[in-house]
Amino acid sequence: MRPSWIAGLLLVASGVSLAADVDTLKSLALEDLADMPVSIASRGTHTLRDTAAAVYVITHEDIARSPADSVAELLRGVPGLNVARIDANTWAVSIRGFNGRYANKLLVLVDGRSVYTPLFSGVYWDLQDMPVEDIDRIEVIRGPGASVWGANAVNGVINIITRASEDTQGDLVTVTGGVPWSSRIALRHGGSIDPGTDYRLWVRQRMHGNGGFDDGGKAHDNGRDLRAGFRVDGLTASGDSYSLSGGLYNKDAGVTANVIDVHSGDSLAVESINQSRGGYLLASWQRPREWGGESWKLYYDANEFDATGERLQALDIEFFADYAPSGMHGLNWGIGYRWVRDSVAGQPLFLEIKPADHDRHLYSLFLEDDIRFAKRWSLALSARAEYSNVSGIDLQPSARMLWKPREAISLWAAVSRATRRPAVAERHIFAPVFGIPPNPPTGPRPVIGAFVGSPDFASERVTSWELGYRDMVTPRLSIDIAIFYSRYRDLRSIEPGDFIPDHLPDYLVLPLNVENRLDASSRGIEFSLDWRMSVDTRLLFNWSWLDLHRQPRPDSRDLFSRPGQNTSPAHQFSLALSTRPAPDWLLDTRLRYVGALPADAQPVSDHWSLDIRFAWKPTAGFSLALSARNLFDAGHMEFYDELNRRTSSTRVDPTYALKMVWKF
């Protein structure tokens, strides 16, 4: 596709995927966005312009006009955030590098509920596929957030915040059909129990067919996902507010697993269906006080994953209070307890966890002082102390300074420390990754090369320095810039060990030990520009640059990390435009570029993608939208399973979908 053709299309289309409300783009002024309250960088609520962190907010209006059909795809375009599809059911999502299927330096929350899996310290993104119509906003902090949210918030935090029940009254039906074959049906009903209590009920089913491999062959990554949920919000006579929500899901996902035949050394492609099911309950209570307020949060998760034989349960309890002793100080503090039970039956010669059962207990204490010591200066000091029966005590502090020389300009600086606790697999895994048939050097037994966990694997650590600049240049134009430098210590490395002759009676085992012998450094720039060209037209441009270097220690023989290796692209940018060509019509386009990954680590070429959404909205309660995504080429690869390609990745092809939304 020629650049001149692209420019012409963008000028004619003038649309956006990350735009404003379906009804009125003009109602979302830049001033309103700057004054939007966010709570992801601090447990206290601040406006976006008064937040000393690299924060990006995807609003409900952005979501409504996006051609994306999943939570992971909604994150495309956020500067510094890398979203890559592995196959139709799995994603690699990370912030500021270290991307992977189980990217372990990113904490993901849904209404404050942590959704990472302790087995790999990653996120099953396909299991977070809630109805996008029920998402109020997505807050993203790029950079460490552990002083507020705890361990694993190493490079960033994503909090998906759903809408209150009072905002989803009435009935909603959405039906989507796509090519290649896919379908989605969602039903929602909202109502009131009494004048102070609202609720909603919803159910959604999603199905899709098989994709293709890069060589043109047909893949096996079809899927079927059925889930349902509810939410109740209420207000008591004393002024307290409460919320109760929950959900259930059942998912079947096709996968092509690469299983090692240890007798021949060959990798065998085995097609199977990964089945998973689970549910959660989340309860919260907020009580306003004369001196501030306090809140409780309690949630319980239970999940089952047949592919690994994993049974996971988690219980989390948290108390939080904010206290304002004077106009100069704003104190926040909280305590928490998290219990996780993980039982992994595993599969012999594919993945085993020894011992299979693990109980983890985490106790936390959070303190924050937001000091406003001058009219235009503020300093936020925060720290979180955590004790875990796995890694002991972790102290994670941060200091954030904000200066506003004018009301429209914010300059900020931050220094933070964060840790990532060991995953269950890093301490207890046994997973064969290659085989060598019997031959004279090894004798009559075949050799298995296997990842072997280390009971002594310790927490990873990072110290990060950040600078930021926000400027509302004019009432129609704003820019946001963040630069950072981070130093990582004790990262995971894979170290070859000595043969273990008696680990398995019929095989020699060459262990690939999981150890902490890798350091790294990264630096980068993230830039965002928001230009309201007119009341009906908006341009949004995001760009990021990342330079990450891994450095194995002198005593390391790590097999997978080299100084120039990275699993996240150096350059990414997105350009989105939005317009309303007629009173009842909306047109949205988004152009994205993602840089290449090193061939020795991830043989992924750079690629361009163009998404277009054309919607007709004749009434306030009905819309019909035609979307086309990935229009730039005939198909491309975005990511491979990062360590040993245990599953086969599939090609990202152009897709087309027609979506009907009916609200009554």
N, C-alpha and C positions, 0 to 999 in steps of 0.2 A: 504494500500500500504506500503510495507516494505521499511525502509530507504535505505537498500542496493540496492533495485531495483531503487529507485530514483537516488542515486548516479551514478549507472550504466547508467541510461538513460541520465543524464546530461553530463556524460563524453563522451557518444557516440554522443549525439546531438550537444553539444557545440554551441547552438544558443542563440538568444537574442530577446526580444521584444523592449527594449530600446537601440537600437544599432545605427549603422551608415547608410550611404547612401545606397540605393538599388544597386548602381553601385560599389562604392569603399569605403569600410570601412577604408582603409589605408589613404585616403585623409583627414580624420578627426582626426588629431593628438591631443594629450592632450594639446600641446602648443597652438593649434588653439582654443580649448575649453576654456582654461584659459584666452585667449585674446579676447574672444567673448564679444562684447559690450552689456551691459544690462542697462536698465533705470528704473527698477521697484523700486529699493531702493532709488533712487535719481532722480530728474527730469533732472539733467545733466547725460551725458552718461559716464559710467566707464566700464572698463573691469571687468570680473567676479573676477579675482584675486585681483582687487583693490577695491572691494565692501565690506564695513563693515556691512554686514548683511548675514543672512542665506538664500542665494539665490540658487535656483535650476532651471536649464533650460532644458526643453524638446525640442530638436532641430527638425527641419523638417526631418532630417535623422532618428532620433529616431521614429518619427511618421510614416514614410514610412514603417518601418519594424515591427511595432507593430501589434499584432493580434487584438487589440482593434478596435471597430467599432463605438465608440461614444466619445465625448469630456470627459465625466466623467470617462470613463474607461481608457483614456490616462493618467489620473492622478494617477492611481494605481502605487504604487512603489515609489512615491516621499516620502522621509523620513519625518515623522511628519504629513503627510496628510492622512486622513482616508476617503476612498471611500466605501460606502456601498449601495447596491441596495435594494430598498424597494419593488418595483415590476418592470415590464418591462418598465414602463413609468416614474418612479420617483426614485430619488436618495437622499442620505444623504451624503454631502461632507463637511468636515471641516478640519481645521488645529489646532493642539495642543488642542484638546478636544472640548467638547460641541457640538457633532455632532447631527444632526437632519434633518428632511425633510426640515425645514426652518432654517437651521443653520445660526445664525444671527451675527456671529463674524468674518465673512469672506467676503471681498469685491472682487467681480469678475468683470473684465473689458474685453471687446472685442475691441481691437484697442483703448483702453482708454475710451470706452463708458461703463458706469456703467449699469449692467443688473440685479440689485437686485430689488425685489418688495417691495414697502413701506408698503404694507398691512401686511406682516409678517417679513420684513427685511431679507428675504431669497432669494434664487435663484431657479427658475424653470429650472433645469438642462436639462430636455428634450427639452426645447425651445432653447437651445444653440447648437443644433445638426447640425452644419454646415459641409460641406464636409471637411474631414480631409486632403484631398490632397491640400487644399487651405490654410492650417495653416502653417505659417513660423516657429513659435516657441511658446512655452508657458513658460512665466517667472513666477516663484513662489517665493514669499518672505514669509518665515515663521517668525512670530513675528509681532508686531505692525507696520503698515505702514501709520498710520493716519496723521503723520506730513507732508507727501508728498501727499497722496491721499484723506484724509478726513475721517470723521466719518464712522463707521462700519468696518474700516480696523483694527480690534481689535487684532485678532490672525494671520492675514496674508492677502495677496493680490495675486490674480491670474490674470494675463493679457494675454489674448489670442491674439496673433498678427498674422494677416493674411498676405499673400504674396502680394508683389507689382504686378501690372498688367504686368510689363515687364518680370516677372519671370513665367508667366502662358500663354505664347503665344502658338497659335495653338489650336488644338482640343483634347479633352479628353473624353473618355467614360469609366465609371466603372460600372460593373454589379456584384452583389453579391447575392448568394442564400444560405440559411442556413437551418439547422435542429437543433431544432424544426423550423417549417416553418417561414421563414423570407426572405425578398427580399429588395434590395436597387439598385436603378438605378440613376446615376448622369451623367449629360452632361455639358461640359464646352467648351466655345469658347473664345479665346483671340486673339486680333489683335491690330493694330495701326491705329489711326485716322490721325496722321501726325508724322513726325520724333520725336517730343517731347511729344507725348500723346499716352498712351496705355490704353487698356480696357480689361475687361473680363465680360462675361455673363455666368450664370450657373443656372441649375435647378436640383432639387433632389427630388426623391420620395422614401419613406421608409415605409415598412409594416411589421408587425409581428403578429403571432398568440398568442393564450392564453397560459399561463404557468400553474403552479400547486401550490397548497397549501402544507404546510408541512405535512398535514395528508393524502396526496395522492389525494385529490379532485382536480377537474379542476377549475382553476381560470378564472377570467374575466379581463385580462389586455392586450388585444390585442391593436394594434394601427396602425394608418395611418398618415403619415406626408408628406406634400407637401410644398416645399419652393423653392424660386428662388431669385437671387440677381445679383448685378452688382458692378463693381468697375472701376473707371477711375483715372489714375495717369498722371500728366503732369508736364512739366518744362517750365517756361516762358522765354522770351528773356532776362529778367533782372536777371535770376538765381533763382527766387522764384520757389518753388515746391508746388503742391497742390494735393489733393486727394478727391474724391467724391465716396461714396459707399452707398448702400441701399439694402433692402431685404424685402420680404413678406413671410408669412407662414400661413398655415392652418393645424391644427392638431386635430385628434380625438383620444382620449385615453380611453380605457376601465378601469373601476375602480369598486371595490366592496366597497361601503360605508356602514359603520355601523351606522344606524340611531336608535335613542332611541325612543321606544314606551313609552311615559310618562304615559300611563294608566296602563300598565302591568309591566313596568320597564325592559322589555326585550330589547336586542339589536338585531335589524333586519338587515340582510345583504341584501343590495339593489344594484343590478347591474345596471350600467348606463354608458353612454358615455360622457366624459368631452370634450367639444369642445372649442378650443381657436384659435384665429387668430390675426394677427398684422403685424407690419412692422416698419422700421426705415429708417432714412436718416442721414448720417454722412459726414460732410465736414471739411477739415482741410487745413491750409495754412501755409507754413514755409518760412520765409524770412531771409537769412543770412546777417549778419552785420559784419563790421570790428571788432567790440567789442564783437561779439558773435552771437546772433540771436534772433528771436522772432517768435511766432506762434499763430494762432487762431484755435479754434476748436468749432464746432457747431453741435449739433445733436438733433434729435426729434424722440421720440418713441411713438407708440400707440398700445395698446393691449386690447383684450377683452377675458374674461374668463367666459364661460357660467355657470360653476359649482357654482361659487360664485356670478354671476351677476356683476362682476367687470369690469369697464371701466377705463383704466389707460392711462394717457398721461404724457409725461415728455419732457422738453426742457432744454438743458444745453448749456451754453456759457462759454468759457474759453480763457483767454489770458495768455501767458507764455513768459518769456524772460530770457536769460542767458547773463551775463555780466562779463567780466574778466578785472577788473581794474589793476591788477598786476599779476605777475607770482605766487604770494603767495595765492591770493584769487580767487575763482570762485563763483560768486553770481548768484543765480537763484531766480526769483520771479514770481508771477502770481496772477491773480484775477479771480473769477468765480461766476456764478449765475446759480442756478438750480430751476426750477419750476416743481412741480408735482401736477397733479389733479387726485384724486382717487375717483371714485364713485362706491359703492358696494350695489347692490340691495338686495343681500342675499337671504336666504330661511328661512321662519319662522320655529322655533323649530329645525333648523340645524345650521345656522350661520347668524347672523345679525350684521350690523354695524350701530350704532346710534350716531350721524346723519350719513346719508349715503354718503354725499359729503364732500370732504376735499381738500383744496388747501394748498400746502406747498411751502415755499420760503426759499431758502438757499443761503447766500452770503458768499464767502470765500476769504481769503487772505493768500498767501503762500510765505514764505521767506526761503532761504537756503544759507549758506556760507560754501563753501568747502575750508578749510584752509590747505595748505601744508607748514607747518612751519619748516620742515627739510627734508632731502633727502628721508628718509624712514618713515616719520611720516605724518599723515594727520588727520584732525578733521573735521567732517561734523556736523554743527549745523543747525537744521531746525525746523520750527514751522508753524502750520496752524491754523489760527483763523477763526472760522465759526460762523455765526449768523443764527439761524433758528426761524421762527415764532412758532415752536413747542417746542423747548428745550432751546431757548435763545442762549447765547454765550458759545462756547466750544473752549478751547485753548489746542492744542495737540502738544507738543514739543518733540524733540529727540536729542540726542547727540551720535555720532558714531566715535570711534577712531580706526585708523588702523596703525599697525606697521609691516614693512617688514624687518626683520633682514637679509634676503637674498631674491633675486628676486623670488625664488621658494617657499618661505614661507610667509604666511600672518597670522597675529594674530589680532583680532579685539574685541572690546567691545562696548556695546551699552546700553543705558537706554532710555526708551520711555514711553510716556503716550498716551492713546487713549480712545475714548469714542464711545458708540453706541447710536444713537438717538432712541427714542421710535418709535415703529411701530404703524401704525394706529390701528391694532387689540388690542394692549396692552392698548390703551386708550379708545377704543370704541366698543369692541366686546361684543356680547351676544351669547353664543354657548352652548346649552344643551349637557351634557356629560353622565348623567345617570338619571333614573327616578325611583320613588318609588310609587307603586299604593296606593290608599286610604286605610287607616287603622285607628283604634281607636286613636293612639297617634297624628296623623296629621289631623284627621277629614275627611270630605267627599271629600277633594280635593287631587289629586296626588301631589307629590313633584318632582320638577325639580332641579337637580344640574347642574349649568351652569357657565362657565367661564364668568366673568364680568370684562370689562376693567375699568381702573382707570384714570380719567382725570389728576390726579396728578403724573402719572407714569413718572419717571425721566430717564435721560441718565444713562446707565451703564458705569463704568470706569475701566481701567486697568493700572497698572504700571508694566513694564517688564524690567528685567535685563538679558543681553545676553553676552556670550563669544563664540568666534569662532576661529578655527584653520584650515588653508588650507596648504597643502604641496604637491608639485610635487616631490615625493620621488625620482623617476627616470623619464626619458623621457617617460616611458611606464606605470607608476603607480602614481596615485594621491589619496589623502584622504581629506575628508572634515568633520569636527566635529563641532557641535554647542551644547551648553548647555544653559539652560534658567531657570529663576524663575519668576513667575508672580503673582501679587496680584490683585484680582478683588473686586470691591466694587459696592454696589447697584444693584446686579443682580436681575433678575426677579424671584419672588416667587409666589406661588399660595396659598392664604390664605383663609380659610373658614370664612364666615361671618355669620351674623344673618339672619334668615328667612325674606324674603320680601313678606308680604302677598298680596300686591296690585300691584306687578310688572306685573303680568298677571292675569286677572280676574278668570280664571278657574284653576289656579295652585298656589301652594306655591313654591317660588323660594329660594333655598339655594345657595347663591352666592359663587363662588370660585374666589375671588378677585385677580387681577393682581397687585402686589405691588413690591417694591424694598427692600426686607428684607433678602437678601441672599448675603453672601460674599463667596469667594473661593480663593484657592491658587493652583498653579501648578508648577511642575518642570519636567525637562526632558532632554534627550540626543538624538541627531540625528546624524547619522553616514553614510557616503557614501564613497565607494571605487570604483575606476575605474581603471581596469588593462587591458592594451592592450597586451595580451599574445603573439600575433604575428600580422603580417599585416592583417590577415583575421580573427582573433579571439579576442574577447573582453569579459571580465567578469565585471559585474556591480553588486555590492552588496550594499543594503541600509537597514538600521535598525534604529528603533526609540523606545524609552521608554518614557512613560508618566505616571506621578503620579499626579492626580488631586483630590483635596478634597473640597467639598462644605461645607459651614458652615452657617446654618441658624442662624439668630440673636436671642438673648434671647426672644424677643417679637414676634418671628415668629412661626407660626403653619403650615409651608409649608408642603403640602401633597406629593410632588414629589421629594424632595431633601434630601439626607442624606449624612453624611460625606464621606462614602465609595462609593457613587454612581457615575457612570460615563457612558456616552453614547459613549465613544471612548475607544478602547482597550489599555491596558497598553503596549503591545508589538506588533510590526509589523516588518516583514522583507521581502525583495524580493531578489532573486538571478537570474540574467539574464546572459545568455551566447549567443554568436553569432559566426557563422562560415560560411564559403563558401566551402562546400564539393566538389564542381566542379565549373568551370568557369561560368556556366549559372544557378547555383543553390544556394539558400540561405536558411539557416536553423536557426530558432529562437525559443528559449524556455525561459520561465519565471516561476520560482517557488515562490509562495507567501505564507506567513503565517500571519494570523490575529488572535489575542488573543480574549478570551471570554469577554463578557460583563456581569455585575452582573445580576443574575436571577431576583432580585426584580425590576430592572429597564428595562433591555433588556435581556430576556432569550435567548441569542445567544451564542452558543458554539464556541470554537475556531475551526478554519478550515484551511486546506491547499488547495491550488489551483495550478494546473499546466496548463500552456498555451503553445501551440506549433504552429509554423507557418512554412510551407515549401513552398518555392516559386521558380518558374521556370521563368527565364528572358532571352529568347533566343535572343532578340533584345533590343535596347535602348528604343523602344517605346511600348513594349508589355510585360506583365507579367501575370502569373497565379499563385495564391497562395491558398493553402489549410490550414485553421486554425482550431484548436481545443482548446476550452477553458474550464476551470473548470473540469479538467479530474480526480481530486483526489478522488471524491466520487460520490454517486448517487444523491446528491443534498443537499443544506444546506440553512439556513436562514441567512441573513446578517444584517437586521435591521427591526424594527417595528416603525410605526408612534408614535413619542416619548411621547406625553402627554396622549392621551386617545384612541389611535388606531382608529381614525375616518375612516381610510381606512385599508383594509386587505392586509398584506404583502404576497409576494409569494416567492417560493423557487427558488434558483439559481441552475440550472441544467447544466450538460455538454452540450455544443453547438458545432456545426460543420458548417463551411462555406467555400464556394469556391468563390474567387473573381478574376475577370478579369479586368485588366487595359490596355487600348489601347490609346496611344497618337500618334497623327498624324498631 
